[in-house]
Amino acid sequence: MAAVGVLALQGSFNEHIAALARLGVKGMEIRKPEQLQNVTSLIIPGGESTTMAKLAEFHNLFPALREFVQMGKPVWGTCAGLIFLANKAIGQKTGGQELVGGLDCTVHRNYFGSQIQSFEAELTVPELACKEGGPETFRGVFIRAPAILEVGPGVDVLAECPVPSTNVLYSSSAVQIQEVCICFILEWRSCV
């Protein structure tokens, strides 16, 4: 049976391992570069992206993670995992953080601000419902969430969340925001 790796440095890796087990899929915690050789796909969970990046650097995981992505193996990132996989991230702490890259998008870390700015929104997902079945709407929960501000041509956006400019916490003298549609579910057609 093929195993799905779950990056287990910090964050919600236990929840992903448990969800895989409920589906009858073997999940394997990944903490060292050589462990990636034993899995066919990888989940990079939510958590604190700066802490995860520091631990990944300490364990010399970045080269192996980049190679895994560049080989075209399936990788799914949620929240902090999305930040890790983005080719470009803005809104980072001073000095930034290292990224794995490979997903042709620009993300903004903690775009929606602190915990008290969290919100839920009903999102339409007709393409996903058509392909996978189920309802055409999905309840999106945005808790200190990153936002996907731009995507490249190899990325299919499955849902968007319009955010009025009055609710946008991101600011830059170089960027004028009128209204933003935040992409939050992506289908990745091409890794590199």
Salt bridges, closest charged atoms under 4 A:
GLU29 OE1 - ARG31 NH1 2.65
GLU48 OE2 - LYS93 NZ 3.92
GLU48 OE2 - ARG109 NH2 2.60
GLU98 OE2 - ARG66 NH2 2.93
GLU120 OE1 - ARG139 NE 3.08
GLU122 OE1 - ARG139 NH1 3.13
GLU127 OE2 - LYS131 NZ 3.30
ASP156 OD1 - ARG189 NH1 2.57
GLU187 OE1 - LYS131 NZ 3.21
